[in-house]
Amino acid sequence: MAGPTSGTRRRGRLLRLRVQQGASHCGDRSFATRVRAARDADLVVVAGGLNDHDQSAADIRAGLRSLVNKVGTHELVVVGPATAPARAARVGRVDTVLEQLCAELDVPYVDASAIRLDYLPDRLHLTAAGHAAFGDFVAAELRTLGLLD
């Protein structure tokens, strides 16, 4: 993801994790089980939810709560799912669940559902250009939030 790596954190180290949301059955690839890599980071940015399209709201909330608890005192930003055409019908529900819980927990939330990106023929995974555009979008949102210079 080119965008977030091109920004600089005002203090300390910015950690970029590319993993899957904790509500899905991802085993040790979930955000919550991989957050220990954030030990030296000032800011943890997680982007996900698209793989949770078939999970209940309760499971999505539990996954995000687990992540927030494990992040601890690190600053956290959650980036919601982009609207991949193959899962477009379910993105709104996941986005709403994540956004509402982030508001309850006072965690900044970036809504990525309206951004238009380039997808591979499977209409689920981003092309290289799609990844770059998503990264640029996230970096711009982090700058708007005052989290990147």
N, CA, C and O atoms as a GROMACS GRO file, in nm:
protein
  596
    1MET      N    1   0.084  -0.116   0.000
    1MET     CA    2   0.000   0.000   0.000
    1MET      C    3   0.090   0.123   0.000
    1MET      O    4   0.151   0.155   0.102
    2ALA      N    5   0.099   0.192  -0.111
    2ALA     CA    6   0.196   0.299  -0.126
    2ALA      C    7   0.163   0.421  -0.042
    2ALA      O    8   0.254   0.479   0.018
    3GLY      N    9   0.039   0.463  -0.036
    3GLY     CA   10   0.003   0.588   0.030
    3GLY      C   11   0.046   0.599   0.174
    3GLY      O   12   0.123   0.690   0.206
    4PRO      N   13   0.000   0.511   0.265
    4PRO     CA   14   0.037   0.527   0.404
    4PRO      C   15   0.186   0.520   0.429
    4PRO      O   16   0.235   0.582   0.524
    5THR      N   17   0.260   0.448   0.347
    5THR     CA   18   0.403   0.440   0.370
    5THR      C   19   0.473   0.567   0.325
    5THR      O   20   0.588   0.590   0.363
    6SER      N   21   0.406   0.651   0.244
    6SER     CA   22   0.471   0.773   0.198
    6SER      C   23   0.457   0.887   0.298
    6SER      O   24   0.529   0.986   0.287
    7GLY      N   25   0.366   0.876   0.395
    7GLY     CA   26   0.351   0.979   0.496
    7GLY      C   27   0.449   0.958   0.609
    7GLY      O   28   0.508   0.851   0.624
    8THR      N   29   0.466   1.062   0.689
    8THR     CA   30   0.552   1.049   0.805
    8THR      C   31   0.472   1.075   0.930
    8THR      O   32   0.385   1.162   0.932
    9ARG      N   33   0.499   1.003   1.032
    9ARG     CA   34   0.433   1.020   1.161
    9ARG      C   35   0.501   1.136   1.231
    9ARG      O   36   0.623   1.151   1.223
   10ARG      N   37   0.424   1.219   1.298
   10ARG     CA   38   0.482   1.333   1.366
   10ARG      C   39   0.577   1.293   1.476
   10ARG      O   40   0.673   1.365   1.503
   11ARG      N   41   0.553   1.180   1.541
   11ARG     CA   42   0.642   1.136   1.647
   11ARG      C   43   0.649   0.984   1.641
   11ARG      O   44   0.551   0.917   1.609
   12GLY      N   45   0.764   0.932   1.670
   12GLY     CA   46   0.778   0.787   1.680
   12GLY      C   47   0.762   0.714   1.549
   12GLY      O   48   0.792   0.766   1.442
   13ARG      N   49   0.714   0.592   1.561
   13ARG     CA   50   0.708   0.500   1.449
   13ARG      C   51   0.562   0.470   1.412
   13ARG      O   52   0.479   0.449   1.500
   14LEU      N   53   0.534   0.468   1.286
   14LEU     CA   54   0.402   0.430   1.235
   14LEU      C   55   0.410   0.285   1.191
   14LEU      O   56   0.496   0.248   1.111
   15LEU      N   57   0.321   0.204   1.242
   15LEU     CA   58   0.318   0.063   1.205
   15LEU      C   59   0.206   0.040   1.105
   15LEU      O   60   0.095   0.089   1.123
   16ARG      N   61   0.237  -0.033   1.000
   16ARG     CA   62   0.137  -0.068   0.901
   16ARG      C   63   0.116  -0.218   0.906
   16ARG      O   64   0.208  -0.295   0.880
   17LEU      N   65  -0.005  -0.260   0.941
   17LEU     CA   66  -0.040  -0.402   0.945
   17LEU      C   67  -0.135  -0.430   0.829
   17LEU      O   68  -0.234  -0.358   0.810
   18ARG      N   69  -0.105  -0.532   0.752
   18ARG     CA   70  -0.197  -0.577   0.649
   18ARG      C   71  -0.241  -0.715   0.686
   18ARG      O   72  -0.177  -0.814   0.651
   19VAL      N   73  -0.351  -0.722   0.758
   19VAL     CA   74  -0.403  -0.850   0.804
   19VAL      C   75  -0.553  -0.850   0.790
   19VAL      O   76  -0.612  -0.752   0.742
   20GLN      N   77  -0.616  -0.956   0.831
   20GLN     CA   78  -0.759  -0.969   0.818
   20GLN      C   79  -0.830  -0.938   0.949
   20GLN      O   80  -0.770  -0.947   1.056
   21GLN      N   81  -0.957  -0.901   0.940
   21GLN     CA   82  -1.039  -0.867   1.057
   21GLN      C   83  -1.055  -0.986   1.150
   21GLN      O   84  -1.059  -1.101   1.104
   22GLY      N   85  -1.064  -0.961   1.279
   22GLY     CA   86  -1.068  -1.066   1.379
   22GLY      C   87  -1.199  -1.143   1.390
   22GLY      O   88  -1.199  -1.249   1.451
   23ALA      N   89  -1.308  -1.094   1.335
   23ALA     CA   90  -1.434  -1.165   1.350
   23ALA      C   91  -1.440  -1.289   1.262
   23ALA      O   92  -1.502  -1.389   1.299
   24SER      N   93  -1.378  -1.285   1.147
   24SER     CA   94  -1.377  -1.401   1.058
   24SER      C   95  -1.287  -1.508   1.116
   24SER      O   96  -1.209  -1.482   1.208
   25HIS      N   97  -1.297  -1.625   1.064
   25HIS     CA   98  -1.220  -1.739   1.114
   25HIS      C   99  -1.081  -1.738   1.050
   25HIS      O  100  -1.050  -1.818   0.962
   26CYS      N  101  -0.999  -1.645   1.096
   26CYS     CA  102  -0.867  -1.625   1.037
   26CYS      C  103  -0.755  -1.684   1.122
   26CYS      O  104  -0.638  -1.677   1.083
   27GLY      N  105  -0.788  -1.740   1.236
   27GLY     CA  106  -0.684  -1.797   1.321
   27GLY      C  107  -0.584  -1.691   1.363
   27GLY      O  108  -0.622  -1.582   1.407
   28ASP      N  109  -0.456  -1.723   1.349
   28ASP     CA  110  -0.354  -1.630   1.396
   28ASP      C  111  -0.329  -1.514   1.299
   28ASP      O  112  -0.233  -1.440   1.318
   29ARG      N  113  -0.410  -1.498   1.197
   29ARG     CA  114  -0.399  -1.385   1.105
   29ARG      C  115  -0.493  -1.271   1.142
   29ARG      O  116  -0.493  -1.169   1.073
   30SER      N  117  -0.573  -1.285   1.245
   30SER     CA  118  -0.667  -1.179   1.282
   30SER      C  119  -0.590  -1.058   1.336
   30SER      O  120  -0.477  -1.071   1.382
   31PHE      N  121  -0.655  -0.941   1.330
   31PHE     CA  122  -0.593  -0.821   1.385
   31PHE      C  123  -0.554  -0.842   1.531
   31PHE      O  124  -0.443  -0.810   1.572
   32ALA      N  125  -0.646  -0.896   1.607
   32ALA     CA  126  -0.624  -0.907   1.752
   32ALA      C  127  -0.505  -0.995   1.787
   32ALA      O  128  -0.435  -0.967   1.884
   33THR      N  129  -0.480  -1.100   1.710
   33THR     CA  130  -0.368  -1.188   1.742
   33THR      C  131  -0.236  -1.137   1.684
   33THR      O  132  -0.129  -1.183   1.724
   34ARG      N  133  -0.242  -1.043   1.593
   34ARG     CA  134  -0.119  -0.990   1.534
   34ARG      C  135  -0.081  -0.854   1.588
   34ARG      O  136   0.022  -0.798   1.550
   35VAL      N  137  -0.162  -0.797   1.677
   35VAL     CA  138  -0.138  -0.662   1.726
   35VAL      C  139  -0.011  -0.652   1.809
   35VAL      O  140   0.041  -0.542   1.826
   36ARG      N  141   0.040  -0.762   1.860
   36ARG     CA  142   0.163  -0.755   1.939
   36ARG      C  143   0.279  -0.696   1.857
   36ARG      O  144   0.377  -0.648   1.915
   37ALA      N  145   0.268  -0.698   1.725
   37ALA     CA  146   0.370  -0.637   1.641
   37ALA      C  147   0.372  -0.484   1.656
   37ALA      O  148   0.466  -0.418   1.611
   38ALA      N  149   0.270  -0.428   1.718
   38ALA     CA  150   0.258  -0.283   1.733
   38ALA      C  151   0.328  -0.229   1.856
   38ALA      O  152   0.314  -0.111   1.888
   39ARG      N  153   0.403  -0.311   1.926
   39ARG     CA  154   0.465  -0.269   2.052
   39ARG      C  155   0.538  -0.136   2.045
   39ARG      O  156   0.529  -0.056   2.138
   40ASP      N  157   0.609  -0.109   1.936
   40ASP     CA  158   0.690   0.012   1.926
   40ASP      C  159   0.623   0.122   1.845
   40ASP      O  160   0.685   0.225   1.818
   41ALA      N  161   0.499   0.103   1.806
   41ALA     CA  162   0.430   0.200   1.721
   41ALA      C  163   0.358   0.304   1.806
   41ALA      O  164   0.308   0.274   1.914
   42ASP      N  165   0.352   0.426   1.755
   42ASP     CA  166   0.270   0.530   1.816
   42ASP      C  167   0.128   0.525   1.762
   42ASP      O  168   0.034   0.563   1.832
   43LEU      N  169   0.113   0.479   1.640
   43LEU     CA  170  -0.016   0.477   1.573
   43LEU      C  171  -0.036   0.341   1.507
   43LEU      O  172   0.052   0.294   1.435
   44VAL      N  173  -0.150   0.281   1.531
   44VAL     CA  174  -0.185   0.154   1.467
   44VAL      C  175  -0.304   0.182   1.377
   44VAL      O  176  -0.408   0.230   1.422
   45VAL      N  177  -0.288   0.153   1.249
   45VAL     CA  178  -0.395   0.171   1.152
   45VAL      C  179  -0.435   0.034   1.102
   45VAL      O  180  -0.353  -0.039   1.046
   46VAL      N  181  -0.562  -0.002   1.121
   46VAL     CA  182  -0.610  -0.130   1.072
   46VAL      C  183  -0.720  -0.104   0.970
   46VAL      O  184  -0.805  -0.017   0.988
   47ALA      N  185  -0.716  -0.180   0.863
   47ALA     CA  186  -0.816  -0.168   0.758
   47ALA      C  187  -0.876  -0.305   0.738
   47ALA      O  188  -0.804  -0.402   0.715
   48GLY      N  189  -1.005  -0.314   0.746
   48GLY     CA  190  -1.065  -0.444   0.729
   48GLY      C  191  -1.215  -0.442   0.735
   48GLY      O  192  -1.279  -0.337   0.732
   49GLY      N  193  -1.268  -0.561   0.744
   49GLY     CA  194  -1.412  -0.578   0.753
   49GLY      C  195  -1.471  -0.646   0.632
   49GLY      O  196  -1.579  -0.705   0.641
   50LEU      N  197  -1.404  -0.639   0.518
   50LEU     CA  198  -1.460  -0.698   0.397
   50LEU      C  199  -1.474  -0.849   0.409
   50LEU      O  200  -1.568  -0.907   0.355
   51ASN      N  201  -1.381  -0.913   0.479
   51ASN     CA  202  -1.391  -1.058   0.498
   51ASN      C  203  -1.495  -1.096   0.602
   51ASN      O  204  -1.522  -1.214   0.623
   52ASP      N  205  -1.553  -0.996   0.668
   52ASP     CA  206  -1.654  -1.021   0.770
   52ASP      C  207  -1.795  -1.006   0.715
   52ASP      O  208  -1.891  -0.998   0.792
   53HIS      N  209  -1.809  -1.001   0.585
   53HIS     CA  210  -1.939  -0.979   0.522
   53HIS      C  211  -2.043  -1.083   0.564
   53HIS      O  212  -2.163  -1.056   0.561
   54ASP      N  213  -1.997  -1.202   0.603
   54ASP     CA  214  -2.090  -1.309   0.640
   54ASP      C  215  -2.095  -1.334   0.790
   54ASP      O  216  -2.152  -1.434   0.835
   55GLN      N  217  -2.036  -1.244   0.868
   55GLN     CA  218  -2.035  -1.258   1.014
   55GLN      C  219  -2.150  -1.179   1.075
   55GLN      O  220  -2.198  -1.081   1.017
   56SER      N  221  -2.194  -1.221   1.191
   56SER     CA  222  -2.300  -1.147   1.261
   56SER      C  223  -2.245  -1.016   1.315
   56SER      O  224  -2.124  -1.001   1.333
   57ALA      N  225  -2.334  -0.923   1.341
   57ALA     CA  226  -2.293  -0.796   1.401
   57ALA      C  227  -2.225  -0.820   1.535
   57ALA      O  228  -2.127  -0.753   1.568
   58ALA      N  229  -2.277  -0.915   1.612
   58ALA     CA  230  -2.217  -0.946   1.743
   58ALA      C  231  -2.074  -0.994   1.728
   58ALA      O  232  -1.987  -0.955   1.806
   59ASP      N  233  -2.048  -1.080   1.628
   59ASP     CA  234  -1.912  -1.130   1.607
   59ASP      C  235  -1.818  -1.020   1.558
   59ASP      O  236  -1.702  -1.015   1.598
   60ILE      N  237  -1.868  -0.933   1.473
   60ILE     CA  238  -1.786  -0.821   1.425
   60ILE      C  239  -1.751  -0.730   1.543
   60ILE      O  240  -1.636  -0.690   1.558
   61ARG      N  241  -1.848  -0.700   1.625
   61ARG     CA  242  -1.825  -0.616   1.742
   61ARG      C  243  -1.725  -0.682   1.838
   61ARG      O  244  -1.636  -0.615   1.892
   62ALA      N  245  -1.740  -0.812   1.859
   62ALA     CA  246  -1.648  -0.884   1.949
   62ALA      C  247  -1.506  -0.880   1.894
   62ALA      O  248  -1.411  -0.862   1.969
   63GLY      N  249  -1.492  -0.898   1.763
   63GLY     CA  250  -1.359  -0.893   1.702
   63GLY      C  251  -1.294  -0.758   1.718
   63GLY      O  252  -1.176  -0.748   1.750
   64LEU      N  253  -1.371  -0.651   1.696
   64LEU     CA  254  -1.317  -0.516   1.710
   64LEU      C  255  -1.286  -0.485   1.856
   64LEU      O  256  -1.183  -0.424   1.886
   65ARG      N  257  -1.373  -0.525   1.948
   65ARG     CA  258  -1.346  -0.503   2.090
   65ARG      C  259  -1.216  -0.574   2.134
   65ARG      O  260  -1.136  -0.518   2.209
   66SER      N  261  -1.197  -0.696   2.086
   66SER     CA  262  -1.076  -0.770   2.117
   66SER      C  263  -0.953  -0.695   2.066
   66SER      O  264  -0.852  -0.685   2.136
   67LEU      N  265  -0.962  -0.645   1.946
   67LEU     CA  266  -0.852  -0.567   1.888
   67LEU      C  267  -0.823  -0.444   1.972
   67LEU      O  268  -0.708  -0.418   2.007
   68VAL      N  269  -0.926  -0.367   2.004
   68VAL     CA  270  -0.908  -0.244   2.082
   68VAL      C  271  -0.844  -0.276   2.217
   68VAL      O  272  -0.755  -0.204   2.262
   69ASN      N  273  -0.888  -0.382   2.281
   69ASN     CA  274  -0.830  -0.421   2.410
   69ASN      C  275  -0.682  -0.456   2.397
   69ASN      O  276  -0.602  -0.422   2.484
   70LYS      N  277  -0.646  -0.524   2.290
   70LYS     CA  278  -0.507  -0.565   2.272
   70LYS      C  279  -0.417  -0.452   2.226
   70LYS      O  280  -0.297  -0.454   2.252
   71VAL      N  281  -0.473  -0.354   2.157
   71VAL     CA  282  -0.394  -0.237   2.116
   71VAL      C  283  -0.354  -0.157   2.240
   71VAL      O  284  -0.247  -0.096   2.243
   72GLY      N  285  -0.439  -0.159   2.340
   72GLY     CA  286  -0.405  -0.092   2.466
   72GLY      C  287  -0.393   0.057   2.452
   72GLY      O  288  -0.486   0.124   2.407
   73THR      N  289  -0.278   0.111   2.493
   73THR     CA  290  -0.260   0.256   2.496
   73THR      C  291  -0.214   0.314   2.364
   73THR      O  292  -0.203   0.436   2.351
   74HIS      N  293  -0.187   0.230   2.265
   74HIS     CA  294  -0.148   0.282   2.134
   74HIS      C  295  -0.265   0.355   2.070
   74HIS      O  296  -0.381   0.316   2.085
   75GLU      N  297  -0.233   0.461   1.998
   75GLU     CA  298  -0.336   0.531   1.923
   75GLU      C  299  -0.381   0.439   1.809
   75GLU      O  300  -0.298   0.378   1.742
   76LEU      N  301  -0.510   0.430   1.787
   76LEU     CA  302  -0.568   0.339   1.689
   76LEU      C  303  -0.661   0.413   1.596
   76LEU      O  304  -0.737   0.500   1.638
   77VAL      N  305  -0.654   0.380   1.468
   77VAL     CA  306  -0.750   0.426   1.368
   77VAL      C  307  -0.799   0.302   1.295
   77VAL      O  308  -0.720   0.216   1.256
   78VAL      N  309  -0.930   0.293   1.277
   78VAL     CA  310  -0.990   0.182   1.203
   78VAL      C  311  -1.038   0.234   1.069
   78VAL      O  312  -1.109   0.335   1.061
   79VAL      N  313  -0.999   0.165   0.963
   79VAL     CA  314  -1.042   0.198   0.827
   79VAL      C  315  -1.140   0.089   0.784
   79VAL      O  316  -1.105  -0.029   0.781
   80GLY      N  317  -1.260   0.129   0.751
   80GLY     CA  318  -1.363   0.033   0.711
   80GLY      C  319  -1.340  -0.021   0.572
   80GLY      O  320  -1.248   0.021   0.502
   81PRO      N  321  -1.424  -0.115   0.532
   81PRO     CA  322  -1.406  -0.181   0.404
   81PRO      C  323  -1.441  -0.092   0.285
   81PRO      O  324  -1.534  -0.011   0.290
   82ALA      N  325  -1.366  -0.109   0.178
   82ALA     CA  326  -1.402  -0.048   0.050
   82ALA      C  327  -1.513  -0.135  -0.010
   82ALA      O  328  -1.528  -0.252   0.027
   83THR      N  329  -1.589  -0.078  -0.100
   83THR     CA  330  -1.701  -0.150  -0.158
   83THR      C  331  -1.656  -0.232  -0.278
   83THR      O  332  -1.672  -0.190  -0.393
   84ALA      N  333  -1.601  -0.348  -0.251
   84ALA     CA  334  -1.563  -0.440  -0.358
   84ALA      C  335  -1.690  -0.487  -0.427
   84ALA      O  336  -1.784  -0.530  -0.360
   85PRO      N  337  -1.695  -0.480  -0.559
   85PRO     CA  338  -1.819  -0.518  -0.630
   85PRO      C  339  -1.872  -0.657  -0.592
   85PRO      O  340  -1.994  -0.675  -0.587
   86ALA      N  341  -1.786  -0.753  -0.567
   86ALA     CA  342  -1.831  -0.888  -0.536
   86ALA      C  343  -1.903  -0.896  -0.402
   86ALA      O  344  -1.978  -0.991  -0.378
   87ARG      N  345  -1.880  -0.798  -0.314
   87ARG     CA  346  -1.944  -0.801  -0.181
   87ARG      C  347  -2.017  -0.670  -0.152
   87ARG      O  348  -2.047  -0.641  -0.036
   88ALA      N  349  -2.045  -0.594  -0.253
   88ALA     CA  350  -2.104  -0.461  -0.236
   88ALA      C  351  -2.233  -0.463  -0.155
   88ALA      O  352  -2.259  -0.371  -0.078
   89ALA      N  353  -2.314  -0.566  -0.172
   89ALA     CA  354  -2.444  -0.570  -0.104
   89ALA      C  355  -2.430  -0.579   0.047
   89ALA      O  356  -2.524  -0.544   0.119
   90ARG      N  357  -2.317  -0.624   0.096
   90ARG     CA  358  -2.301  -0.644   0.241
   90ARG      C  359  -2.205  -0.544   0.307
   90ARG      O  360  -2.193  -0.542   0.430
   91VAL      N  361  -2.136  -0.464   0.229
   91VAL     CA  362  -2.038  -0.371   0.286
   91VAL      C  363  -2.105  -0.270   0.378
   91VAL      O  364  -2.050  -0.238   0.484
   92GLY      N  365  -2.220  -0.219   0.342
   92GLY     CA  366  -2.288  -0.118   0.423
   92GLY      C  367  -2.317  -0.166   0.564
   92GLY      O  368  -2.301  -0.090   0.660
   93ARG      N  369  -2.359  -0.290   0.578
   93ARG     CA  370  -2.389  -0.345   0.710
   93ARG      C  371  -2.263  -0.352   0.795
   93ARG      O  372  -2.264  -0.311   0.912
   94VAL      N  373  -2.154  -0.405   0.738
   94VAL     CA  374  -2.028  -0.416   0.812
   94VAL      C  375  -1.976  -0.277   0.847
   94VAL      O  376  -1.931  -0.254   0.960
   95ASP      N  377  -1.982  -0.186   0.752
   95ASP     CA  378  -1.936  -0.049   0.774
   95ASP      C  379  -2.012   0.016   0.889
   95ASP      O  380  -1.951   0.081   0.975
   96THR      N  381  -2.142  -0.002   0.892
   96THR     CA  382  -2.224   0.056   0.999
   96THR      C  383  -2.188   0.000   1.136
   96THR      O  384  -2.175   0.075   1.233
   97VAL      N  385  -2.170  -0.130   1.144
   97VAL     CA  386  -2.134  -0.194   1.271
   97VAL      C  387  -2.000  -0.140   1.320
   97VAL      O  388  -1.986  -0.102   1.436
   98LEU      N  389  -1.900  -0.136   1.232
   98LEU     CA  390  -1.767  -0.088   1.271
   98LEU      C  391  -1.771   0.060   1.310
   98LEU      O  392  -1.713   0.099   1.411
   99GLU      N  393  -1.840   0.140   1.230
   99GLU     CA  394  -1.845   0.284   1.258
   99GLU      C  395  -1.915   0.313   1.391
   99GLU      O  396  -1.868   0.396   1.468
  100GLN      N  397  -2.026   0.244   1.418
  100GLN     CA  398  -2.097   0.266   1.544
  100GLN      C  399  -2.013   0.226   1.664
  100GLN      O  400  -2.008   0.299   1.764
  101LEU      N  401  -1.947   0.112   1.657
  101LEU     CA  402  -1.866   0.069   1.771
  101LEU      C  403  -1.745   0.161   1.789
  101LEU      O  404  -1.709   0.193   1.902
  102CYS      N  405  -1.684   0.204   1.681
  102CYS     CA  406  -1.572   0.299   1.694
  102CYS      C  407  -1.618   0.427   1.762
  102CYS      O  408  -1.546   0.482   1.845
  103ALA      N  409  -1.737   0.476   1.728
  103ALA     CA  410  -1.790   0.596   1.793
  103ALA      C  411  -1.810   0.571   1.942
  103ALA      O  412  -1.776   0.657   2.024
  104GLU      N  413  -1.864   0.455   1.978
  104GLU     CA  414  -1.884   0.421   2.120
  104GLU      C  415  -1.752   0.414   2.196
  104GLU      O  416  -1.744   0.453   2.312
  105LEU      N  417  -1.647   0.365   2.128
  105LEU     CA  418  -1.517   0.345   2.193
  105LEU      C  419  -1.425   0.464   2.176
  105LEU      O  420  -1.311   0.462   2.224
  106ASP      N  421  -1.472   0.569   2.109
  106ASP     CA  422  -1.392   0.689   2.083
  106ASP      C  423  -1.266   0.656   2.004
  106ASP      O  424  -1.158   0.707   2.034
  107VAL      N  425  -1.281   0.571   1.904
  107VAL     CA  426  -1.172   0.534   1.813
  107VAL      C  427  -1.201   0.599   1.678
  107VAL      O  428  -1.309   0.580   1.623
  108PRO      N  429  -1.106   0.675   1.622
  108PRO     CA  430  -1.130   0.735   1.490
  108PRO      C  431  -1.161   0.627   1.386
  108PRO      O  432  -1.098   0.521   1.383
  109TYR      N  433  -1.260   0.656   1.301
  109TYR     CA  434  -1.303   0.563   1.198
  109TYR      C  435  -1.298   0.632   1.063
  109TYR      O  436  -1.346   0.744   1.049
  110VAL      N  437  -1.240   0.565   0.965
  110VAL     CA  438  -1.235   0.616   0.830
  110VAL      C  439  -1.328   0.531   0.745
  110VAL      O  440  -1.307   0.410   0.730
  111ASP      N  441  -1.430   0.593   0.691
  111ASP     CA  442  -1.527   0.525   0.604
  111ASP      C  443  -1.469   0.521   0.463
  111ASP      O  444  -1.452   0.624   0.399
  112ALA      N  445  -1.440   0.401   0.416
  112ALA     CA  446  -1.382   0.384   0.283
  112ALA      C  447  -1.484   0.329   0.183
  112ALA      O  448  -1.447   0.294   0.071
  113SER      N  449  -1.610   0.322   0.222
  113SER     CA  450  -1.709   0.257   0.138
  113SER      C  451  -1.742   0.334   0.010
  113SER      O  452  -1.789   0.275  -0.087
  114ALA      N  453  -1.718   0.464   0.008
  114ALA     CA  454  -1.754   0.543  -0.111
  114ALA      C  455  -1.640   0.557  -0.211
  114ALA      O  456  -1.662   0.602  -0.324
  115ILE      N  457  -1.519   0.519  -0.173
  115ILE     CA  458  -1.406   0.534  -0.265
  115ILE      C  459  -1.418   0.433  -0.379
  115ILE      O  460  -1.449   0.316  -0.356
  116ARG      N  461  -1.394   0.478  -0.499
  116ARG     CA  462  -1.400   0.391  -0.617
  116ARG      C  463  -1.259   0.346  -0.651
  116ARG      O  464  -1.169   0.428  -0.671
  117LEU      N  465  -1.241   0.216  -0.658
  117LEU     CA  466  -1.108   0.158  -0.678
  117LEU      C  467  -1.111   0.060  -0.795
  117LEU      O  468  -1.217   0.015  -0.839
  118ASP      N  469  -0.992   0.027  -0.844
  118ASP     CA  470  -0.979  -0.071  -0.952
  118ASP      C  471  -0.963  -0.210  -0.893
  118ASP      O  472  -0.882  -0.233  -0.803
  119TYR      N  473  -1.043  -0.304  -0.944
  119TYR     CA  474  -1.042  -0.441  -0.895
  119TYR      C  475  -0.999  -0.538  -1.004
  119TYR      O  476  -1.013  -0.512  -1.124
  120LEU      N  477  -0.946  -0.650  -0.959
  120LEU     CA  478  -0.914  -0.761  -1.050
  120LEU      C  479  -1.044  -0.819  -1.105
  120LEU      O  480  -1.152  -0.785  -1.057
  121PRO      N  481  -1.036  -0.905  -1.206
  121PRO     CA  482  -1.158  -0.964  -1.263
  121PRO      C  483  -1.248  -1.037  -1.162
  121PRO      O  484  -1.367  -1.053  -1.188
  122ASP      N  485  -1.193  -1.080  -1.048
  122ASP     CA  486  -1.277  -1.146  -0.947
  122ASP      C  487  -1.369  -1.048  -0.875
  122ASP      O  488  -1.457  -1.089  -0.799
  123ARG      N  489  -1.348  -0.918  -0.899
  123ARG     CA  490  -1.429  -0.810  -0.842
  123ARG      C  491  -1.424  -0.805  -0.689
  123ARG      O  492  -1.512  -0.749  -0.625
  124LEU      N  493  -1.319  -0.865  -0.632
  124LEU     CA  494  -1.301  -0.869  -0.488
  124LEU      C  495  -1.166  -0.812  -0.445
  124LEU      O  496  -1.157  -0.739  -0.347
  125HIS      N  497  -1.061  -0.846  -0.518
  125HIS     CA  498  -0.924  -0.805  -0.483
  125HIS      C  499  -0.880  -0.688  -0.569
  125HIS      O  500  -0.912  -0.680  -0.687
  126LEU      N  501  -0.807  -0.598  -0.506
  126LEU     CA  502  -0.761  -0.477  -0.574
  126LEU      C  503  -0.647  -0.506  -0.672
  126LEU      O  504  -0.567  -0.597  -0.651
  127THR      N  505  -0.642  -0.427  -0.777
  127THR     CA  506  -0.526  -0.426  -0.867
  127THR      C  507  -0.415  -0.348  -0.797
  127THR      O  508  -0.436  -0.290  -0.690
  128ALA      N  509  -0.298  -0.346  -0.856
  128ALA     CA  510  -0.188  -0.265  -0.801
  128ALA      C  511  -0.229  -0.118  -0.794
  128ALA      O  512  -0.202  -0.050  -0.695
  129ALA      N  513  -0.294  -0.069  -0.899
  129ALA     CA  514  -0.341   0.069  -0.900
  129ALA      C  515  -0.447   0.091  -0.792
  129ALA      O  516  -0.452   0.197  -0.730
  130GLY      N  517  -0.533  -0.009  -0.770
  130GLY     CA  518  -0.634   0.000  -0.666
  130GLY      C  519  -0.572   0.009  -0.528
  130GLY      O  520  -0.617   0.086  -0.443
  131HIS      N  521  -0.467  -0.072  -0.505
  131HIS     CA  522  -0.396  -0.066  -0.376
  131HIS      C  523  -0.333   0.071  -0.355
  131HIS      O  524  -0.341   0.127  -0.246
  132ALA      N  525  -0.270   0.123  -0.459
  132ALA     CA  526  -0.207   0.255  -0.447
  132ALA      C  527  -0.311   0.362  -0.417
  132ALA      O  528  -0.289   0.449  -0.332
  133ALA      N  529  -0.425   0.357  -0.486
  133ALA     CA  530  -0.531   0.456  -0.463
  133ALA      C  531  -0.588   0.444  -0.322
  133ALA      O  532  -0.616   0.545  -0.258
  134PHE      N  533  -0.604   0.321  -0.274
  134PHE     CA  534  -0.654   0.300  -0.138
  134PHE      C  535  -0.553   0.356  -0.038
  134PHE      O  536  -0.591   0.424   0.058
  135GLY      N  537  -0.426   0.329  -0.060
  135GLY     CA  538  -0.322   0.382   0.028
  135GLY      C  539  -0.320   0.533   0.030
  135GLY      O  540  -0.306   0.594   0.136
  136ASP      N  541  -0.333   0.594  -0.087
  136ASP     CA  542  -0.337   0.740  -0.095
  136ASP      C  543  -0.459   0.796  -0.021
  136ASP      O  544  -0.449   0.898   0.049
  137PHE      N  545  -0.573   0.729  -0.036
  137PHE     CA  546  -0.694   0.770   0.034
  137PHE      C  547  -0.676   0.765   0.186
  137PHE      O  548  -0.708   0.860   0.257
  138VAL      N  549  -0.623   0.653   0.235
  138VAL     CA  550  -0.603   0.638   0.379
  138VAL      C  551  -0.504   0.742   0.431
  138VAL      O  552  -0.526   0.803   0.535
  139ALA      N  553  -0.395   0.763   0.359
  139ALA     CA  554  -0.297   0.863   0.401
  139ALA      C  555  -0.360   1.002   0.408
  139ALA      O  556  -0.335   1.077   0.502
  140ALA      N  557  -0.442   1.037   0.309
  140ALA     CA  558  -0.509   1.167   0.310
  140ALA      C  559  -0.604   1.179   0.429
  140ALA      O  560  -0.612   1.284   0.492
  141GLU      N  561  -0.676   1.072   0.460
  141GLU     CA  562  -0.766   1.074   0.574
  141GLU      C  563  -0.689   1.088   0.705
  141GLU      O  564  -0.732   1.159   0.796
  142LEU      N  565  -0.574   1.020   0.716
  142LEU     CA  566  -0.491   1.033   0.836
  142LEU      C  567  -0.439   1.175   0.850
  142LEU      O  568  -0.428   1.227   0.962
  143ARG      N  569  -0.406   1.238   0.739
  143ARG     CA  570  -0.362   1.378   0.744
  143ARG      C  571  -0.477   1.468   0.791
  143ARG      O  572  -0.457   1.558   0.872
  144THR      N  573  -0.597   1.442   0.739
  144THR     CA  574  -0.715   1.519   0.780
  144THR      C  575  -0.739   1.506   0.930
  144THR      O  576  -0.778   1.603   0.996
  145LEU      N  577  -0.716   1.388   0.983
  145LEU     CA  578  -0.732   1.364   1.128
  145LEU      C  579  -0.615   1.420   1.209
  145LEU      O  580  -0.617   1.414   1.332
  146GLY      N  581  -0.513   1.473   1.140
  146GLY     CA  582  -0.396   1.528   1.209
  146GLY      C  583  -0.299   1.422   1.257
  146GLY      O  584  -0.219   1.447   1.347
  147LEU      N  585  -0.305   1.304   1.199
  147LEU     CA  586  -0.221   1.192   1.244
  147LEU      C  587  -0.098   1.170   1.157
  147LEU      O  588  -0.008   1.095   1.195
  148LEU      N  589  -0.094   1.232   1.042
  148LEU     CA  590   0.024   1.229   0.955
  148LEU      C  591   0.056   1.371   0.913
  148LEU      O  592  -0.034   1.453   0.894
  149ASP      N  593   0.183   1.400   0.899
  149ASP     CA  594   0.225   1.534   0.849
  149ASP      C  595   0.204   1.539   0.700
  149ASP      O  596   0.232   1.641   0.638
   0.00000   0.00000   0.00000
